[in-house]
Amino acid sequence: EHRAFHDASLLSVRTFPNAHPGTVNPGHGAEPVLIDAPSTDAYAAWMVRAFPDPADRADPAVSGPLADPRREGITNLMRYGLEIDPAAPGLDRLPQVALHDGLLSIRFHRDPAKTDLAYLVEATENPGQWDEVLYDSRIHPQPNNDGPFMRIADPASATASPRFLRLRIILLDQP
């Protein structure tokens, strides 16, 4: 069984023998990622829709990519990248981890048209050392393989245990 952890623009997942699938525990399991927050057109347009009050948009603690104004452990960047309504709870739209065809897999919503984002799925046996990239949308720009979702399997999970997975969403500089 699996428990998901997320922090900043990360969603980290590891297997736990007694956890319920999809259990979320914000603030544990991953170090925050420092992201240069360029004002890309797409993110800026989302920010205007998500935060109609100009004072909120001017306050990085409310509208910045790493801000979590709802205090649910879901940053604005995760909400933007996973298409989670900023005014709604959103836990049902977080990535899900499950065994799929005998392999530990992560399934997440991805909009291929969001070229200002990179989606990375990383795996490891040691959560202090994320050195295996299973998927990078900049390198593998294939269409989603599960409707509006991507499902990425960890081939090493067939023989190695425990395994950890995380989803990173990175806001890219745009020309």
C-alpha positions as CSV (number, residue, x, y, z in Angstrom):
1,E,0.0,0.0,0.0
2,H,1.1,3.6,-0.5
3,R,1.1,7.0,1.2
4,A,1.8,10.2,-0.7
5,F,3.7,13.2,0.7
6,H,4.0,16.5,-1.0
7,D,5.8,19.7,-0.2
8,A,6.3,22.9,-2.3
9,S,6.1,21.8,-5.9
10,L,6.9,18.2,-5.1
11,L,4.7,15.2,-4.5
12,S,6.7,12.4,-3.0
13,V,5.4,8.9,-2.7
14,R,6.7,5.9,-0.8
15,T,5.3,2.5,0.0
16,F,4.2,1.8,3.6
17,P,2.9,-1.6,4.6
18,N,-0.1,-0.4,6.5
19,A,-1.1,2.8,4.7
20,H,-4.3,3.4,2.8
21,P,-3.8,4.1,-0.9
22,G,-3.7,7.8,-1.7
23,T,-3.3,9.0,1.9
24,V,-1.8,12.5,1.9
25,N,0.4,13.9,4.6
26,P,1.6,17.4,3.5
27,G,5.0,18.7,4.6
28,H,6.9,15.4,4.9
29,G,9.1,13.3,2.7
30,A,10.7,15.9,0.4
31,E,12.8,18.9,0.5
32,P,11.3,22.1,-1.0
33,V,12.5,22.9,-4.5
34,L,13.7,26.4,-5.1
35,I,12.2,27.7,-8.4
36,D,12.9,30.8,-10.2
37,A,9.4,32.2,-10.7
38,P,9.3,33.9,-14.1
39,S,6.1,35.6,-15.2
40,T,5.3,33.3,-18.0
41,D,2.2,34.2,-20.0
42,A,0.3,31.1,-19.1
43,Y,1.0,31.1,-15.4
44,A,0.4,34.9,-15.3
45,A,-3.0,34.4,-17.0
46,W,-3.9,31.6,-14.6
47,M,-2.9,33.9,-11.7
48,V,-5.3,36.6,-12.9
49,R,-8.1,34.1,-13.0
50,A,-7.2,32.5,-9.7
51,F,-6.6,35.7,-7.9
52,P,-8.9,38.4,-9.3
53,D,-7.9,40.9,-6.6
54,P,-4.8,42.8,-7.7
55,A,-3.6,43.1,-4.1
56,D,-3.6,39.2,-3.9
57,R,-1.6,39.0,-7.2
58,A,0.9,41.5,-5.9
59,D,1.5,39.5,-2.7
60,P,3.8,36.5,-3.4
61,A,2.7,34.9,-0.1
62,V,-0.8,34.6,-1.7
63,S,-0.2,34.2,-5.4
64,G,3.5,33.1,-5.8
65,P,4.2,29.7,-7.3
66,L,5.3,28.3,-3.9
67,A,2.5,29.9,-1.9
68,D,-0.2,27.8,-0.3
69,P,-2.9,30.4,0.5
70,R,-5.5,27.7,1.5
71,R,-2.9,26.0,3.8
72,E,-3.6,22.6,2.5
73,G,-0.1,21.7,1.5
74,I,-0.8,22.3,-2.2
75,T,1.2,25.1,-3.7
76,N,-0.2,27.4,-6.5
77,L,2.3,25.8,-8.9
78,M,0.9,22.3,-8.1
79,R,-2.7,23.7,-8.5
80,Y,-1.8,25.3,-11.8
81,G,0.1,22.2,-13.1
82,L,-2.5,19.7,-12.0
83,E,-5.5,21.9,-12.9
84,I,-6.8,22.1,-9.3
85,D,-9.3,24.9,-8.8
86,P,-7.6,27.4,-6.4
87,A,-10.9,28.0,-4.6
88,A,-11.6,24.3,-4.0
89,P,-9.9,21.7,-1.7
90,G,-8.3,19.7,-4.6
91,L,-7.1,16.6,-2.7
92,D,-9.0,14.5,-5.2
93,R,-6.9,15.9,-8.1
94,L,-3.5,15.0,-6.5
95,P,-1.4,12.3,-8.1
96,Q,-2.4,8.8,-7.1
97,V,0.0,5.9,-6.5
98,A,-1.0,2.3,-7.0
99,L,0.3,-1.0,-8.3
100,H,-0.5,-1.2,-12.0
101,D,0.4,-4.4,-13.9
102,G,2.6,-5.4,-10.9
103,L,4.6,-2.2,-10.8
104,L,4.5,0.8,-8.5
105,S,3.0,3.6,-10.7
106,I,2.1,7.2,-10.3
107,R,-0.9,8.7,-12.2
108,F,-1.3,12.5,-12.5
109,H,-3.2,15.0,-14.5
110,R,-1.1,16.7,-17.2
111,D,-2.0,19.3,-19.8
112,P,0.5,18.9,-22.7
113,A,-0.4,22.4,-23.8
114,K,1.3,23.9,-20.7
115,T,4.7,24.4,-22.3
116,D,5.7,26.7,-19.4
117,L,5.9,23.6,-17.2
118,A,8.1,20.5,-16.9
119,Y,6.7,17.5,-15.2
120,L,9.3,15.1,-13.8
121,V,8.7,11.7,-12.1
122,E,11.7,10.6,-10.1
123,A,12.3,7.3,-8.3
124,T,14.8,6.1,-5.7
125,E,15.4,3.6,-2.9
126,N,16.7,6.5,-0.8
127,P,14.5,9.6,-0.5
128,G,17.6,11.7,0.3
129,Q,19.0,11.0,-3.2
130,W,16.7,11.5,-6.2
131,D,18.9,10.3,-9.0
132,E,16.5,8.2,-11.2
133,V,14.3,10.2,-13.7
134,L,11.5,8.0,-15.0
135,Y,9.8,10.7,-16.9
136,D,10.7,14.3,-18.0
137,S,8.1,16.1,-20.2
138,R,10.9,18.1,-21.8
139,I,12.6,15.0,-23.1
140,H,9.5,12.7,-23.6
141,P,6.8,15.1,-24.8
142,Q,4.5,12.2,-25.7
143,P,0.7,12.6,-25.4
144,N,-0.9,11.4,-22.2
145,N,-1.3,7.7,-22.0
146,D,-4.4,7.5,-19.8
147,G,-6.9,10.1,-21.1
148,P,-6.1,13.5,-19.5
149,F,-3.6,11.7,-17.2
150,M,-0.1,10.3,-17.4
151,R,0.7,7.0,-15.8
152,I,4.4,6.4,-15.1
153,A,5.5,3.0,-13.9
154,D,8.7,2.3,-12.0
155,P,10.3,-0.9,-13.6
156,A,12.7,-1.3,-10.7
157,S,9.7,-1.7,-8.2
158,A,9.3,-5.2,-9.5
159,T,12.5,-6.3,-7.7
160,A,13.5,-3.5,-5.3
161,S,11.8,-2.5,-2.1
162,P,11.1,0.0,-0.7
163,R,10.8,2.3,-3.7
164,F,10.0,6.0,-3.5
165,L,8.4,8.1,-6.3
166,R,7.9,11.8,-6.6
167,L,6.3,14.2,-9.0
168,R,8.1,17.5,-9.5
169,I,6.5,20.4,-11.5
170,I,8.9,23.1,-12.6
171,L,7.9,26.5,-13.9
172,L,10.2,27.1,-16.9
173,D,11.5,30.4,-18.3
174,Q,9.8,31.2,-21.5
175,P,11.3,33.3,-24.3
